[in-house]
Amino acid sequence: MPAHDVLIIGAGLAGQRAALAAAEAGASVAIMSKVHPVRSHSVAAAGGINAAIAIDDDWTEHAYDTVKGSDFLGDQDAIEIMCSEAPGEAMHLEHIGVTFHRNEKGELDLRAFGGASKKRTAYVADITGQAILHVLYEQLMRHEATVDRYEEWFSTSLILDDAGHCTGAVARDIRSGAIEIFNAKSVILCNGGNGQCYKPTTNALICTGDGISQAYRVGAPIMDMEMVQYHPTTLAENGFLITEGARGEGAHLLNADGERFMENYAPNKMELASRDVVSRAEQTEINEGRGVGPDGQGIYLDITVVPRKRVLEALREIVNIGRDFAGTDITREPIMIRPGQHYIMGGVKTDVDGRTPIPGLYAAGEVACVSVHGGNRLGANSLLDTLIFGRRSGEHAAARGTDMAMPKAPVSRLREDTTAIEEIMGRPREGRRVSEIKDELGTTMNEYVAVYRDEAGLTKALEIVRRLQEESAKAYIDDGGRVFNQDVLAALEVGYMLDCAEATIVSAIERKESRGAQFRLDYPERDDEEWLKHINVTRGEDGEPAITYSDVTITQWQPEVRKY
Ligand SMILES: Cc1cc2nc3c(=O)[nH]c(=O)nc-3n(C[C@H](O)[C@H](O)[C@H](O)COP(=O)(O)OP(=O)(O)OC[C@H]3O[C@@H](n4cnc5c(N)ncnc54)[C@H](O)[C@@H]3O)c2cc1C
């Protein structure tokens, strides 16, 4: 039975940064991932990472932009930590080998990003996530003596002891189908987000909310789940992301009349207002009949206004995406985009060291909600969040384990998960396929729990999700084998996604106001008196989601009217 001081589930940026920090602090570490680590969704991050490193910038300005971007729902103590530690983290990345873009003077180059008052996004062309992830992976290899990598292992559930402390997890070796208990003094969840609850989404197929659901199932609160980010520029056909870096480099958004409509919504920041504002503006144009494309459901992103040389140098990935997936040469013609699901601001509630209320259970990265993003995340603040809070969790968990005996879970826990998997594999081929349930979930969320919401639509979505929960308990799969059985994992993932979707809808119904990414047509105003608070969801005794509230931490920025 593997036993480690720190078990990290997830090997994207948060997981790898946590592993590195814990190993450097002297802990024995296991890092587990259901795909090869460099295929984690972090690899897709394009635009960059924020840090106030310019001479004329200051971390307090970054913090204020983040607070404003969050529509004042972000916790300011956590935001202060993230923004003040950002320059040091960016420099650390440089020193360990991330080849950030430099300008002609040889200084680190910074690009403009949405909601930011200064240029503060460091980048490696439009493959920033890939560049950082590969460097961290190389660094982890230096710690082979103390870091065990479990690649293509799938964690199925968390283990709590009788005192309610987290002492490890159960996981399945995807290659062989073997299942094992991992004992650990502390567990750090770094499983990423749950974008796959939506269809389309910019997120990879693996972003299925496993960590959020598994934490929720053992009693951890999940917070701000109603806050789901729609990115303003995703390909109309398939939801692929066109990085905000394009607008950062100067691209325009145009409606069917060829008008730069952002003038009417955010005259100061135009295309570089925060994402919730731009996505809502686009959706309004579409809803009012000024959309483009055969069904009027698109908007044009015109990158031809950016010099071609600069596009080929700084945005080369989206040149390829435009050509291969939309048949468009973005250096010569506008490309059709629309708002699409991209990121979840909510997740497992943690403090600034990644601790959840369950002793021994930590979370960092997109799976977690610290909360630094509140109602709306600024572009290029997520990579930063994964690294800062990944590192802090790794350090804290390593320290926690120093004077502690290794816990040992009863083998009965293994039997429970084995039986559950066998039950899925043994289901008769009748009723619905798992993949059909996933599809219906995605289209439902995209219809009713999107940029604009109202009580009637949200209630309908909840009814559908509850029906899908019942159907998924019986849904069948086709593969009955042990080796690389992705089908059975998909059945487990659908269960996790349905938990996340339910919490999202319940929270969206609860929040009777419009703030950040939550726009309620039936409650169109922000209401600080009643709703300047976080919504937490925990699983009640009866298995139903139960709602509580927690305060928003305000240190130096009082809520004000938000204009761009
Ligand atoms: C297309 C795209 C572009 C983006 N661009 C940017 C950008 O430019 N700047 C920015 O700041 N943010 C960007 N983001 C957001 C940012 O990339 C993500 O929020 C961030 O990378 C998440 O990192 P993570 O470490 O939390 O999770 P991920 O990178 O998603 O990693 C999750 C890990 O958990 C593992 N895992 C999950 N479930 C299990 C399980 N049950 N068992 C075992 N392992 C499991 C996975 O295998 C994976 O290793 C972008 C996101 C997308 C989708």
The ligand as an SDF file (V2000), in Angstrom:
LIG
                    3D

 53 58  0  0  0  0  0  0  0  0999 V2000
   -8.0720   26.6300  -23.3950 C   0  0  0  0  0  0  0  0  0  0  0  0
   -7.7270   27.2980  -22.0970 C   0  0  0  0  0  0  0  0  0  0  0  0
   -6.8530   28.3830  -22.0770 C   0  0  0  0  0  0  0  0  0  0  0  0
   -6.5370   29.0120  -20.8670 C   0  0  0  0  0  0  0  0  0  0  0  0
   -5.6680   30.0780  -20.8820 N   0  0  0  0  0  0  0  0  0  0  0  0
   -5.3130   30.6490  -19.7020 C   0  0  0  0  0  0  0  0  0  0  0  0
   -4.3380   31.6980  -19.6660 C   0  0  0  0  0  0  0  0  0  0  0  0
   -3.7530   32.0870  -20.6730 O   0  0  0  0  0  0  0  0  0  0  0  0
   -4.0350   32.2470  -18.4660 N   0  0  0  0  0  0  0  0  0  0  0  0
   -4.6280   31.8410  -17.2970 C   0  0  0  0  0  0  0  0  0  0  0  0
   -4.2980   32.3680  -16.2390 O   0  0  0  0  0  0  0  0  0  0  0  0
   -5.5340   30.8280  -17.3140 N   0  0  0  0  0  0  0  0  0  0  0  0
   -5.8840   30.2270  -18.4790 C   0  0  0  0  0  0  0  0  0  0  0  0
   -6.7990   29.2030  -18.4760 N   0  0  0  0  0  0  0  0  0  0  0  0
   -7.2570   28.6580  -17.1870 C   0  0  0  0  0  0  0  0  0  0  0  0
   -6.1540   27.7980  -16.5880 C   0  0  0  0  0  0  0  0  0  0  0  0
   -5.4300   27.1830  -17.6150 O   0  0  0  0  0  0  0  0  0  0  0  0
   -6.6950   26.7130  -15.6790 C   0  0  0  0  0  0  0  0  0  0  0  0
   -7.5980   27.2420  -14.7550 O   0  0  0  0  0  0  0  0  0  0  0  0
   -5.5500   26.0700  -14.9130 C   0  0  0  0  0  0  0  0  0  0  0  0
   -4.5340   25.6500  -15.8090 O   0  0  0  0  0  0  0  0  0  0  0  0
   -6.0220   24.8980  -14.0830 C   0  0  0  0  0  0  0  0  0  0  0  0
   -4.8860   24.2580  -13.5590 O   0  0  0  0  0  0  0  0  0  0  0  0
   -5.0350   23.1310  -12.4640 P   0  0  0  0  0  0  0  0  0  0  0  0
   -3.6630   22.7250  -12.0980 O   0  0  0  0  0  0  0  0  0  0  0  0
   -5.9280   23.6020  -11.3970 O   0  0  0  0  0  0  0  0  0  0  0  0
   -5.8070   21.9410  -13.2070 O   0  0  0  0  0  0  0  0  0  0  0  0
   -5.5470   21.1720  -14.5850 P   0  0  0  0  0  0  0  0  0  0  0  0
   -4.4350   21.7110  -15.3630 O   0  0  0  0  0  0  0  0  0  0  0  0
   -6.8830   21.0720  -15.2240 O   0  0  0  0  0  0  0  0  0  0  0  0
   -5.0920   19.7380  -14.0800 O   0  0  0  0  0  0  0  0  0  0  0  0
   -5.9720   18.8530  -13.4240 C   0  0  0  0  0  0  0  0  0  0  0  0
   -5.2180   17.6000  -13.0830 C   0  0  0  0  0  0  0  0  0  0  0  0
   -6.0300   16.7410  -12.2850 O   0  0  0  0  0  0  0  0  0  0  0  0
   -5.9570   15.4210  -12.7640 C   0  0  0  0  0  0  0  0  0  0  0  0
   -7.1880   14.7380  -12.3370 N   0  0  0  0  0  0  0  0  0  0  0  0
   -8.4530   15.1900  -12.3860 C   0  0  0  0  0  0  0  0  0  0  0  0
   -9.2930   14.2670  -11.8660 N   0  0  0  0  0  0  0  0  0  0  0  0
   -8.5340   13.2160  -11.4810 C   0  0  0  0  0  0  0  0  0  0  0  0
   -8.8130   11.9540  -10.8770 C   0  0  0  0  0  0  0  0  0  0  0  0
  -10.0580   11.5850  -10.5770 N   0  0  0  0  0  0  0  0  0  0  0  0
   -7.7750   11.1220  -10.6330 N   0  0  0  0  0  0  0  0  0  0  0  0
   -6.4950   11.4710  -10.9490 C   0  0  0  0  0  0  0  0  0  0  0  0
   -6.1800   12.6470  -11.5250 N   0  0  0  0  0  0  0  0  0  0  0  0
   -7.1870   13.5110  -11.7800 C   0  0  0  0  0  0  0  0  0  0  0  0
   -5.7870   15.5830  -14.2590 C   0  0  0  0  0  0  0  0  0  0  0  0
   -5.2450   14.4310  -14.8300 O   0  0  0  0  0  0  0  0  0  0  0  0
   -4.8140   16.7670  -14.3010 C   0  0  0  0  0  0  0  0  0  0  0  0
   -3.4980   16.3220  -14.0980 O   0  0  0  0  0  0  0  0  0  0  0  0
   -7.1160   28.5600  -19.6660 C   0  0  0  0  0  0  0  0  0  0  0  0
   -7.9730   27.4730  -19.6800 C   0  0  0  0  0  0  0  0  0  0  0  0
   -8.2960   26.8640  -20.8830 C   0  0  0  0  0  0  0  0  0  0  0  0
   -9.2760   25.7210  -20.8500 C   0  0  0  0  0  0  0  0  0  0  0  0
  1  2  1  0
  2  3  1  0
  2 52  2  0
  3  4  2  0
  4  5  1  0
  4 50  1  0
  5  6  2  0
  6  7  1  0
  6 13  1  0
  7  8  2  0
  7  9  1  0
  9 10  1  0
 10 11  2  0
 10 12  1  0
 12 13  2  0
 13 14  1  0
 14 15  1  0
 14 50  1  0
 15 16  1  0
 16 17  1  0
 16 18  1  0
 18 19  1  0
 18 20  1  0
 20 21  1  0
 20 22  1  0
 22 23  1  0
 23 24  1  0
 24 25  2  0
 24 26  1  0
 24 27  1  0
 27 28  1  0
 28 29  2  0
 28 30  1  0
 28 31  1  0
 31 32  1  0
 32 33  1  0
 33 34  1  0
 33 48  1  0
 34 35  1  0
 35 36  1  0
 35 46  1  0
 36 37  1  0
 36 45  1  0
 37 38  2  0
 38 39  1  0
 39 40  1  0
 39 45  2  0
 40 41  1  0
 40 42  2  0
 42 43  1  0
 43 44  2  0
 44 45  1  0
 46 47  1  0
 46 48  1  0
 48 49  1  0
 50 51  2  0
 51 52  1  0
 52 53  1  0
M  END
$$$$
